[in-house]
Amino acid sequence: MSIGIKKMIKYASLFAMIIISLLFYYQLEQNDQVAKVVFFDVGQGDAILITTPAKKTILIDGGPDNAWLPQLGEQLPFYQRKIDLMILTHAHADHVVGLVEVLKRYRVDLILYPGSIDYDSTPYLEWLKVIEENSLNLQTTKQGDYYDFNDHSFLLTLYPLIEYNGQKVDDVNNTSVINQYCFLEICFLLTGDATAESEVEMIASGQDMHSEVLKVGHHGSHYSSTEEFLAAVAPQEAIIQVGQDNSFNHPHPRTLKKLIRMNIKIRRTDQDGMIIFYTDGQNYWLEPTLSDSPLSAIMDLIKK
């Protein structure tokens, strides 16, 4: 076979792969029976976007800067300038900084947080200032608060157990809002930076925390993810949002060993990039990550 024909076959195959991939993801985006959960690659921080089957959007945390915001734009229709629900899990900068800019770029219908605390942080205070200046709908949330999206999916607040109202706290991480998002039979548990202290309180409260996917608390630090908590959640997948070569030694080797010992699949944004789950309420599947995406396969083909 001549070199020219080989090149034609290679590029025809490349073109076909691109078209098939685009059609597949377009059909997923248009499917009103599928929910999507995106764990953004924001470096050392958290940002999560849930799109319900009815296309309601829930943004949980906003990362440590604005650099990831183009990722958010890519996960929303190009014409969409609204977020239905924003949740700040707690006041630390690696969760709140990006939310300030989101409030300036998008209309946000409802904002939830654990309540005000005595915490002097410039990004947190700026976030509150933007909300106040624009008279946005800010509400506290605590255990038992239930948000129904009328599409067989809901968001349930499991923690904190109380509403904060200006208190001084020993550890801001333990004010983290913990939410469970469920679509029919598939659930995601999203834990902010909650530590073992919060985990113990949730277990003691007797809540059903079982979820197929767990967003590991506090970037996989050794202060979170007790074996008792992991057993109560019994996840199949563990997502760790963490910065590459971070100075905190996250995720901690002890946490990774526990997850491996319990046969929980580990996915990390520092290794996999942005992680996207889809679910039809009975099963879930992932959009290919950096290492196994169609684009990666295409690039390999080009190099040959």
N, C-alpha and C positions, 0 to 999 in steps of 0.2 A: 504494500500500500504506500502511495507516495506521501511525502511530507505535507503537501498541500491538502490532501484529503484528510489526513490525520488531524491537521489544524482545524479544518472545517467541522469534523466530528466533535472535536474537543469543545469548540466554541458553541456549537449547536447544543451540546449537552449542558454546557454552562448556562446558556439562555433558558433552556427548558427547566433547569433546577430553580432558577430565579423566578420564573413564572409560576411554577408549582408552589413554591414557598409563599409567594405573595398571595396567590389564590387561597391557600390554606389559612393563612392568618387573617385575610379579609373575611372569609366565611366565619371564622371564630369571632371576630369583632362584631359581625352583624347578627350573630346568633343570640336571640333574646331568651334562650334557655341556658345560658352559660354565664357564670360569674368569673371575674378575673381578679387575682391578687398579685400585685407587683411589689417586690422588695428591691428598692432602688440601690444602686451602688453609689453611695454618698461619701465613701471613705469611712472615717471613724465617727459614726453617727447612725441615726435611724431615719428612714422615710419610707412609708408604705402607702400604696394606693389600692383601694378596693373599688371595683366597678361591679355593681350588682346586675342581675339579669335584666332589670328594668332600666339599666344605665344610670342609676344613682351613683354618685362618686363620693368616696370617703377617703380623706387624706389624713393619715396618722403620722405626726411629726414631720420635721422639715430639714433634717440634716444640719451640719455645722457651717454651711456657707450656701451661696447661690449657684455654685458651679454645676449642680446636678439638675437645675430647673429645665434645661432643654430635654432631659429624659422625661420629665413630667409632661411637657408639651407633646412629646412623641406618643405618649400613652393616652392622650385625649384627642377627640376629633378636632381637626384644625379650627373649626368654628366655635368650639366650646370655650367660654370664658367664665364658667361657673363651677364651683365646688359645692356640692350639697352639704357636706359635713366635714368639718376640720376638727381634729382632736390633737391637743398637745398633751402628751402623757405626763411630762413634768418639765421643770423650768430650766434644766441644764442647756447650755449653748449648743451642744451637738444634736439637739432635738428641736430647738426653737428658731435658730438663725434664719433658715430658709423660709420659715412660715411668715416672717415679716414681709418678704418680697412677694410671696404668694398672695397675701392680703392686698397688695398693691396692684397685682396683675389680674386677679380673678375676683369675681363676686362670690362671697361665701355666705350661704344661707344660715348655717348654725355652727357655732364653735363650742366645743366642750373642753373642759380642763378640770383638774382635781380641786380647784378652788385656790384662793389667794394664800400665799405663804410669806413669811418674813424673809425675803431672799433678795439681796441687792445685786442683781445681775443686769448689765446693760441690755443684752439682747432680749431678755425676758420682759424688762420694763418697757422696751421699745415696742414689743409685740402688744402688750397691754395698751400702750398709748395709741397705736394705730387703730386698735379695736374701739377704744373710747372715742377717738376723734371722728370715726366714721359711723358711730352709733350701731355697731354690729351686734348681733345676737349671741352673746357669750353666756353660757350656762355651766354650772358645776355638774359633775356626774359622780356617782358612787355606786356601790354594789347594789344590784337589782334593777338598775335603770335599763330599759328595754326599748329598742328602736326597730320598728317593723317597717320594711321597705315595700310591703305589699306585692312581693314577687317570690314568696316562699323563702326569703332570706331575712335575717335579722342580725342586729348587733346587740350584745349583752355586756354590760359593765360588771365585772367580777370584783374589781378593786379600784380605789380604796374603799374601806368599810365606812368611812366618814367623809363629810364635806369639809374641806379646809377653809378657814375664814380668818386669815391673817396670822395663824400660829407660826411660831418658830419651830423648826423641825431639826432633828439630829442628822438625818440623812435624806436629802432631797430625792434620792433614788426611790426611797420607800413611800413616796407620794404618788408613784407612777400609776397612771390609769392602765388597767389591764382589761382588754376587751376580747370577747369571743365572737367571731363572725361565723355564722352558719348559713349554708344554703342546703336545704333538705338534710341529707345525711352526712354532709362533709363540713367539718369545722376547722377554723384556724384560731389558735390562741396567740394573742399579741401582747407581749408582756412589758414593753418599755424597758426600763432599767431596774425592774424589781429585783430585790435580793432575797436571800433565804428567809429573812424576817417576814416579808410579804407572803412568800410561798407558804410558810407555816400557818399564817393567819387564814389564808384561803383554804388550806386543807382543813383546818379546824372549823371553818364555817360550813363545811359539808356540801359545798357546791360541786356540781358535776362539771369537771374541767376537761373531760375526755375530748381530744381533738386530733384530727389526722395530721395537722401541721402545727408545729410550735415555733414561734419566733423566740429564740433563746434569749433570756434576760441578760441585760447589761453586757452585751457583746461577747458573751461566753466567758465572763470573768469567773474566778473561783468563789465569788461571793453569792452566786446564783446557781440554779439548777441542781437542787438537792435530789438525791435518789428517790426520796419519798414523793417529791413533786413530780419528777419525771414519770414515776409509776402511776400517779394519779391522772396525769394527762395521757399517758400511753401513746405518744405520737409515733407516726411512721417516718416523718420527716422533721428535721431540725434545721432552721435557718439561722445563720449567724451573720448579722450585719456588722462588719468590722473593716477597719482600714488596713491596707497592706503595710507590713513592717511597722506597725504602730508601737508606740513607746510604753504601752500598758501591758504588753505580753498577752493581748487578747487574740484569740480565745485561749484560755488557760489549758495546759495539757491535762490537768485533772478533769476539767469539764469534758474535754474531747474523749478521754478514756471512759467516762461514765456513759456517754452517748453511744460509743462503740460497743461497750459491754452490754448495753440494753438493745443492741441491734437497731438503732435509730439512724437513718440515713442523714448524713451531715452535708449541708450545702452552705457555702460561704461566699459573700459578695467580693471578698478580696481575691478569691480564686476563680469564681464563676461569673463575676460581673453581676449585672441586673438579673434577678431571678423572677420568673413569671409563672404562676400557676393558673390553670383553668379548671373549672369544675362544672359538671352538669347536675350536681346534687347527689349523684350516686357514685361517681368516680372522679378522680382528678388526674391531670397530666401537666407536664411542664413544657413551656416553650424552650427549645434548645438553648443551652448556655454558651458562653464564649468558646468553650472547648469542643462542643459537639453541634454547633449550629450549622445550617445550610451554608451560611457565608464562609465559615471555616472550611467546609468541604470544597466550596467553590475556589477559595484561595489556594487550597492544596492542589486542586486540579490545574489552576493557572501556572503554578510553579513547576509542574511536571513537563 
